[in-house]
Amino acid sequence: MDFLQPTSWADALAVRAERSDAVPIAGGTDVMVDLNFDRRRPGALLDLGRVPELREWTVEDGTGGVGATGGVGGSTVRLGAGVPYSRIIDDLGARLPGLAMAARTVGSPQIRIRGTVGGNLGSASPAGDAHPPLLAAGAVVEVESAARGVRRIPAAEFFTGVKRNALEPDELIAAVLVPEAVGPQQFCKVGTRNAMVIAVSAFACALHPDRRAVGTGIGSAAPTPRRAPEAEEFLAGELESAGLWESRGDLPDGLARAFGERVAAAASPIDDVRGSAAYRRHSLAVMARRSVTWAWAEYQQDLRKAA
């Protein structure tokens, strides 16, 4: 097995174009597990750990991202594919609170120092912790090849099957474009213990008061991470019709529960060693109900602080 170690983004793309059999590796928290258990034996490893362009994040004002309901606008964080979870927690908790919450649940401190959102997207596991908050925020994945240049793929279209994504053989993930939060975000995860565990199910929600929309993300309860569009439209519509986006009044009785039921209905879970399909649906309904209740309470609290 060859070990390829470019030191610039241009070199990485050139190597990728020449060696389609090379498996990209960043933190190695997924790839090395597969190698150790002999699940894959690629012709080469393409180490991206020394590409400085991948380890930076910037804020792009006014460019916006593709929102969960198609809206565009506002400031966007361009998160390099090699930025580790630990830096997301330390640097971006205020700008990307949902993603920071999810990052805190990833493995151990050692894993959070090594693991990256780019690697999570590359693995495309249905249980990837970063995926639900990216979906809820309306993130866009920026990929590039030496021959065809840059392509931007909405996160909702990036996952094509179990551990499969929309990357072409000569493409690498350059960054993720995540709209800065303009409202509360939440992330919930159910596992067999509180830490260092693969999610039995996971859920993220984001309130987008600037466009009166709701974003959702479901993890570990379908062949791919996915949104719950019907639940998003239902909740946003109910909030609009009741004038709650402006008044920030209390949620009507049963609204959060009805939202949770629609989130659960959007899932396609299976029975496996970590949990049953029925439990996954139930846990999603509970997490969605709780997370939107917490997010709305934070939205109300923001108004009280401003007053």
Beta strands, then each sheet from edge to edge (+ up, - down):
strand 1: 2-4
strand 2: 22-25
strand 3: 44-47
strand 4: 57-60
strand 5: 76-80
strand 6: 140-145
strand 7: 149-154
strand 8: 159-161
strand 9: 164-165
strand 10: 172-179
strand 11: 185-190
strand 12: 201-208
strand 13: 213-219
sheet 1: 1+ 3+ 2+
sheet 2: 4+ 5- 10+ 6- 7+
sheet 3: 8+ 9-
sheet 4: 11+ 12- 13+
end
